């Protein structure tokens, strides 16, 4: 694993590195940690020399979606909900939703009624039409309403807006998992924090994952500080101290973006899924979690909406290429092997501050990369992820690869 050490050290070098710090952790199908290392500093401020710890706390943002998807599939397994339920029957806040087709001159809206259902399957695969605020049409709608709430306000108010396409007819990254989290709260009569603690984190020995770090300041590890990239080509000098974009303390437990966690906690979740799901899910439910879900129309729309860096990660060569990836309930899933890297049927996703995870059940490996860099889709972090992935697969394919000695 020397090559992995070199890559991490190079990318976080205080002299010519590109990130102030990063942690990478990987497990095999037997639950062995086959690699774990944190390098660099916990702060982008060069005057603060505190080294990054493997068990530091991170805002994991959209990596939250995996935990929420697991929670939904648990409820499906127990017969509490169905993936094809009409979620508006269980989440009253969605009752009056309409589809925004456009805006005419002034503030006149072109709205139409929703045709058919909005299902949990739509919510988890980003096909309901509820996209984030980056949509120009939604931005115009917000301006016309003098709306101040947004995706990172820290409450569900940021997601109370029209759909921009009919459910199931396209693909747009958005708040589906946040609304799925609200559905979980309604059907279980608990907060999402309470549900996840009782049904996910406590069952796998994860002790530092929460929507509310402010309530556990005395027991949680120290938090890695956010860096903001303000230029390129200047190494770590291109970073300055930044901030978490999320408004917190959270008013609502946001199932799409709200969790804080550590590499050692999150890898427990990935390892559990890699090993078949117990004690969280049956193997059949893990199969369901990672199964492709999109219609042809939604899959055709996904590559462009993913953006350049995610297309690089998934091996999508062009925005017209809809044969390389689909979307599962857990995240995008590859449909073909990527040579030297992940195999077909690998599920993965990322978080806004350039955190990443993947689960490759065919190769028997799962891994996560943690850092805190804004803005999202940082090219340097994508470079780091791909280099680490290549080195990891090369190492585990070597006949001299040693078995992991540390079990979770």
Secondary structure, DSSP 8 states (H G I E B T S, - for coil): -HHHHHHHHHHT-TTT-S-SEEEEEEEETTSEEEEEEEEEBS-S-TT---B--TT-BEE-GGGHHHHHHHHHHHHHHTTS--TTSBGGGT-GGGTT--EEEEE-STT-EEEE---S--BHHHHHTT-SS-B-TT-HHHHHHHHHTT----TTSSSGGGG-S-BSS-TTSS---BTHHHHHHHHHHHHHTS-HHHHHIIIIIHHHT--S-BS-GGG-TTTS--B---EEE--SSSGGGGEEE---SS-SS-SS--TTT--EE-HHHHHHHHHHHHTT-TTTS-HHHHHHHTS----HHHHHHHHHHH-HHHHHHHT--STT--SSEEE-SSSEEESS--TTS--TT-EEEEETTTEEEEEETTTTEEEEEE--EESSS-HHHHHHHHHHHHHHHHHHHSTT-----EE-
